[in-house]
Amino acid sequence: MKLESIGEFLADELALVVGQTLWIHFMPADVRQGVMLREPLGGSRIDPELPGWRKTEFQVIVRDSDYARGRALALEISGALLNTGPELTDMTVRHLYPRADPYGYPLSIAALWEFQVVYDICYIDTGAPI
């Protein structure tokens, strides 16, 4: 999964900063406001008959101390991703959309809210050997 390409797009569109407000694969526990992109645990399936094609999913998790602000950012990310052009770094997107509205988890012990959105994506990995 090319989460770095998606992260690069979100950083440009929403003025997020990698390592400060945007993380890929991991977000430190002490972050009070941020966005993390995660790929599925099983990875993306590879079809040897369709070189470079990937049909998979990924998660966006938004953390914030304010419920309304966190949910609003999760919705803003959904809107930005729905409007992605077909070309991102090393990938040609065929479809990219959220499965549902942001799902809010209960308030954490650290008094932080987290929202998850799962996205379905189909793309051609233009840098893939298979």
C-alpha positions in Angstrom: 0.0 0.0 0.0 1.3 3.4 -1.0 0.3 5.3 2.2 3.3 7.7 1.7 1.7 8.9 -1.5 -1.7 9.4 0.2 0.1 11.2 3.1 1.9 13.5 0.7 -1.5 14.4 -0.9 -3.1 15.1 2.5 -0.2 17.1 3.7 -0.5 19.4 0.6 -4.3 19.6 0.7 -4.8 20.1 4.4 -1.6 21.7 5.6 -0.6 18.7 7.7 3.0 18.2 8.6 4.5 14.7 8.6 5.9 13.9 12.0 3.9 16.7 13.7 0.3 16.4 12.7 0.4 13.5 10.2 1.9 10.0 10.8 2.1 6.9 8.6 1.8 3.5 10.3 2.4 4.9 13.9 1.4 7.9 16.0 3.1 8.5 19.3 0.9 8.1 22.4 1.7 11.7 23.6 0.2 13.3 20.4 -2.9 15.2 21.4 -4.0 16.3 17.9 -3.0 14.3 14.8 -3.8 12.0 11.9 -2.5 8.5 11.3 -2.7 6.4 8.1 -2.6 2.6 8.6 -2.6 -0.2 6.0 -4.5 -3.5 6.6 -2.7 -6.1 8.7 -2.8 -8.6 5.9 -1.3 -6.3 3.3 -2.7 -5.7 -0.2 -3.5 -8.8 -2.3 -1.4 -9.2 -5.4 -2.9 -10.7 -8.6 -0.1 -12.0 -10.9 -2.4 -11.7 -13.9 -2.8 -8.0 -13.3 0.6 -6.5 -12.7 0.6 -3.5 -10.5 -3.2 -3.6 -9.8 -4.2 -3.4 -6.1 -7.6 -3.5 -4.6 -7.3 -2.9 -0.9 -8.3 -0.8 2.1 -6.6 1.6 4.6 -7.6 3.4 7.7 -7.4 7.0 8.7 -7.4 7.7 12.4 -7.9 11.2 13.7 -7.1 12.1 17.4 -8.1 15.3 19.1 -9.0 16.6 22.6 -12.1 18.2 21.2 -14.9 15.9 19.8 -16.4 18.3 17.3 -13.0 19.4 15.9 -11.7 15.8 15.6 -14.9 14.6 13.8 -14.8 17.7 11.5 -11.2 16.9 10.5 -12.1 13.3 9.8 -14.9 14.5 7.5 -12.6 17.1 5.9 -10.1 14.3 5.1 -12.9 12.2 3.6 -13.8 15.1 1.3 -10.2 15.7 0.3 -9.7 12.0 -0.6 -12.9 11.8 -2.6 -11.6 14.7 -4.7 -8.2 13.2 -5.4 -7.1 13.2 -9.0 -6.2 10.0 -10.6 -2.5 10.5 -10.3 -0.6 10.4 -7.0 3.1 9.7 -6.6 3.8 6.1 -8.0 0.1 5.3 -8.3 -2.9 5.8 -10.6 -6.1 5.8 -8.5 -9.2 4.1 -10.1 -11.4 4.6 -7.0 -11.0 5.8 -3.5 -13.9 6.3 -1.1 -14.8 6.0 2.6 -16.9 3.0 3.6 -18.8 5.1 6.2 -18.9 8.3 8.2 -16.2 8.7 10.9 -16.6 6.2 13.8 -15.9 7.8 17.1 -14.3 5.7 19.9 -15.1 6.4 23.6 -13.1 9.1 25.3 -9.7 7.7 26.3 -8.1 7.8 29.7 -5.9 10.6 28.4 -9.1 12.6 27.6 -8.7 12.2 23.8 -11.2 11.3 21.1 -10.3 9.1 18.2 -12.2 8.8 15.0 -11.6 6.0 12.4 -12.6 5.9 8.7 -11.9 2.9 6.6 -11.3 3.6 2.9 -11.6 1.3 -0.1 -9.0 1.9 -2.8 -8.3 0.4 -6.2 -5.1 1.6 -7.9 -2.3 0.8 -10.2 1.1 0.7 -8.5 3.2 2.3 -11.2 6.4 1.3 -9.4 5.6 -2.3 -8.7 7.6 -5.2 -10.2 4.4 -7.4 -10.1 
